Amino acid sequence: MSDGPALHDVGMLEQVLAALAPPGVLIACRCVEAGDASHILPDESGTILSRTPSGRDASGAGRLLAHGLLRQLGHPDVAVPRGKAGEPVWPIGVVGSIAHDADIAIAVSARAETVRSVGVDIELATPLPPDLEPIVVTPRDRLGDCDPAIAGKLAFVVKEAAYKASFPLDGEVLGFEDIAVDLPAGIVTLANGRRIEARVSISSHILAVAFVPAAVED
Ligand SMILES: CC(C)(COP(=O)(O)OP(=O)(O)OC[C@H]1O[C@@H](n2cnc3c(N)ncnc32)[C@H](O)[C@@H]1OP(=O)(O)O)[C@@H](O)C(=O)NCCC(=O)NCCS
């Protein structure tokens, strides 16, 4: 866990995300702009249908980042549609993840030899709604020495990043209760026994990167 700077601009966010990502995982960040929906490719558009204009802009910003990362990995002009469960579908041999809110989009991607799977999430470092906290945090979670006011949000972000890393491997939909976080150890353990490494930064935002190293077999 690290105390990062306030993420005032994309440059700072890039630095924080790059420090969290395992070696060889490419990262990209962007402020969501009105009109970013125009970056959604025709092969992606049909999979991103029922969204508000701002939601489509956020998805478009994420797609712009994903396309740029794929270019760097030698896959120019390749679409990243949403799968049936909302997961981004990367070309064969590539893994990655997208997260966004109304203001910021981030994406990570790598060759599958570099990392078996990766997930990211970002949220403002604000308290979770009180009714959500007992759903998200379970007695098995170890969150370390964090501000109790944002402990619930911290667990939420790490669990979402871990879910985004695990779903592409087995298609299993998980609840918060299926995901046990041990932040001091940097490990998330799923109810099915899968272990996922997790790194987190807390500043104005909580940013988490979760990944399964390439060497890990099922
Ligand atoms: C995946 C999920 C956690 C994303 O959370 P979110 O707050 O809606 O949105 P985020 O900004 O964090 O991420 C959105 C991106 O996640 C990615 N995503 C969505 N479903 C995904 C999945 N099943 N696996 C991996 N990535 C997924 C998509 O790229 C999406 O962006 P896009 O719609 O522009 O393509 C959520 O949508 C979901 O599927 N929840 C069901 C399961 C659940 O809630 N379990 C609780 C424990 S995690």
The ligand as a MOL file (V3000), in Angstrom:
LIG
                    3D

  0  0  0     0  0            999 V3000
M  V30 BEGIN CTAB
M  V30 COUNTS 48 50 0 0 0
M  V30 BEGIN ATOM
M  V30 1 C -16.9180 -5.5410 -13.4540 0
M  V30 2 C -17.6070 -4.5820 -12.5400 0
M  V30 3 C -17.1640 -4.9090 -11.1290 0
M  V30 4 C -17.2000 -3.1750 -13.0500 0
M  V30 5 O -17.5020 -2.1810 -12.1850 0
M  V30 6 P -18.0880 -0.7120 -12.5630 0
M  V30 7 O -18.0500 0.0220 -11.2780 0
M  V30 8 O -19.3530 -0.8680 -13.2860 0
M  V30 9 O -17.1600 0.0490 -13.5820 0
M  V30 10 P -15.5800 0.3050 -13.7020 0
M  V30 11 O -15.2960 1.6670 -14.1880 0
M  V30 12 O -14.8820 -0.1340 -12.4650 0
M  V30 13 O -15.1940 -0.6800 -14.8640 0
M  V30 14 C -15.9080 -0.7050 -16.0460 0
M  V30 15 C -15.1570 -1.6070 -16.9780 0
M  V30 16 O -14.9580 -2.8730 -16.3740 0
M  V30 17 C -14.8150 -3.8110 -17.4120 0
M  V30 18 N -15.6070 -4.9810 -17.0700 0
M  V30 19 C -16.9550 -5.0560 -16.9780 0
M  V30 20 N -17.3100 -6.3200 -16.6720 0
M  V30 21 C -16.1720 -7.0350 -16.5450 0
M  V30 22 C -15.8930 -8.3900 -16.2380 0
M  V30 23 N -16.8700 -9.2710 -15.9900 0
M  V30 24 N -14.6110 -8.8040 -16.2140 0
M  V30 25 C -13.5990 -7.9340 -16.4550 0
M  V30 26 N -13.8000 -6.6200 -16.7650 0
M  V30 27 C -15.0840 -6.1920 -16.7960 0
M  V30 28 C -15.2850 -3.1700 -18.7050 0
M  V30 29 O -14.1650 -2.8840 -19.4970 0
M  V30 30 C -15.9170 -1.8940 -18.2160 0
M  V30 31 O -15.7410 -0.7940 -19.0830 0
M  V30 32 P -16.6150 -0.6480 -20.4430 0
M  V30 33 O -18.0230 -0.9450 -20.0730 0
M  V30 34 O -16.3650 0.7310 -20.8840 0
M  V30 35 O -16.0360 -1.6820 -21.3490 0
M  V30 36 C -19.1420 -4.6730 -12.5530 0
M  V30 37 O -19.6750 -4.0600 -13.6470 0
M  V30 38 C -19.6850 -6.0840 -12.5250 0
M  V30 39 O -19.6630 -6.8020 -13.5140 0
M  V30 40 N -20.2390 -6.5090 -11.3800 0
M  V30 41 C -20.8620 -7.8020 -11.2120 0
M  V30 42 C -20.1400 -8.6260 -10.2190 0
M  V30 43 C -19.9790 -7.9020 -8.9230 0
M  V30 44 O -20.3720 -6.7790 -8.7150 0
M  V30 45 N -19.3140 -8.5720 -7.9750 0
M  V30 46 C -19.0090 -7.9870 -6.7110 0
M  V30 47 C -17.5390 -8.2240 -6.3860 0
M  V30 48 S -16.4390 -7.4820 -7.5370 0
M  V30 END ATOM
M  V30 BEGIN BOND
M  V30 1 1 1 2
M  V30 2 1 2 3
M  V30 3 1 2 4
M  V30 4 1 2 36
M  V30 5 1 4 5
M  V30 6 1 5 6
M  V30 7 2 6 7
M  V30 8 1 6 8
M  V30 9 1 6 9
M  V30 10 1 9 10
M  V30 11 2 10 11
M  V30 12 1 10 12
M  V30 13 1 10 13
M  V30 14 1 13 14
M  V30 15 1 14 15
M  V30 16 1 15 16
M  V30 17 1 15 30
M  V30 18 1 16 17
M  V30 19 1 17 18
M  V30 20 1 17 28
M  V30 21 1 18 19
M  V30 22 1 18 27
M  V30 23 2 19 20
M  V30 24 1 20 21
M  V30 25 1 21 22
M  V30 26 2 21 27
M  V30 27 1 22 23
M  V30 28 2 22 24
M  V30 29 1 24 25
M  V30 30 2 25 26
M  V30 31 1 26 27
M  V30 32 1 28 29
M  V30 33 1 28 30
M  V30 34 1 30 31
M  V30 35 1 31 32
M  V30 36 2 32 33
M  V30 37 1 32 34
M  V30 38 1 32 35
M  V30 39 1 36 37
M  V30 40 1 36 38
M  V30 41 2 38 39
M  V30 42 1 38 40
M  V30 43 1 40 41
M  V30 44 1 41 42
M  V30 45 1 42 43
M  V30 46 2 43 44
M  V30 47 1 43 45
M  V30 48 1 45 46
M  V30 49 1 46 47
M  V30 50 1 47 48
M  V30 END BOND
M  V30 END CTAB
M  END
